[in-house]
């Protein structure tokens, strides 16, 4: 099974290094020197990692055969893909690979159907489930423990406890003003 583990960003310096947007919880395993990764677009790869280091909180990689800034810039926005055994599980108990979460039924704690996970969006601050509702509309559910209370892979479902307004129109409006219009 193939999993996207990073996206190549801009070139860094003049010796072929690139910044990468890490999309794996195991970068030390998936993005280590010597790792051979498939790419999207496929014509760009496969790429073999020559070196890796952290600079100012960003992971920088250099690939074999890429020795200058021009070569590094040509790789920008390429997805790096690792081959992973489908039975392999993440090291931590509460971590999941995207393929494990795709197509899970999303339900409320009382069993009310919300929809089905059709995509996982990886944002800088948190991941989002893109959930397709039975009527075809979509709702975005932050993948945080306060909202996603349970992932049950055996039952193929994700249980959520959404705040008011996340999946319906019943938002509670809080105000710092009292009924007379003066600040509280």
TASULPE-V81190 format. One record per pair of residues at least 24 apart in sequence whose C-alpha atoms are under 7 Angstrom apart, sorted by the first residue. I is the first residue (numbers start at 1). J is the second residue. If there is no record, write none. Layout:
# TASULPE-V81190
{{I;J} {I;J}}
This chain:
# TASULPE-V81190
{{1;83} {1;84} {1;85} {1;86} {2;81} {2;82} {2;83} {2;84} {3;81} {3;82} {3;83} {3;84} {4;79} {4;80} {4;81} {4;82} {5;80} {5;81} {5;82} {6;79} {6;80} {7;77} {7;78} {7;79} {7;80} {8;75} {8;76} {8;77} {8;78} {8;79} {9;76} {9;77} {10;73} {10;76} {11;69} {11;72} {11;73} {13;69} {14;68} {14;69} {15;67} {15;68} {15;69} {16;62} {16;66} {16;67} {16;68} {16;69} {16;71} {16;72} {17;60} {17;61} {17;62} {17;72} {18;60} {18;61} {18;62} {18;72} {19;58} {19;59} {19;60} {19;61} {20;59} {20;60} {30;82} {37;80} {37;81} {37;82} {38;80} {38;81} {38;82} {39;78} {39;79} {39;80} {39;81} {40;78} {40;79} {40;80} {41;78} {104;156} {104;157} {104;158} {105;156} {105;157} {105;158} {106;157} {106;158} {106;159} {107;158} {107;159} {107;160} {108;159} {108;160} {108;161} {109;159} {109;160} {109;161} {139;167}}
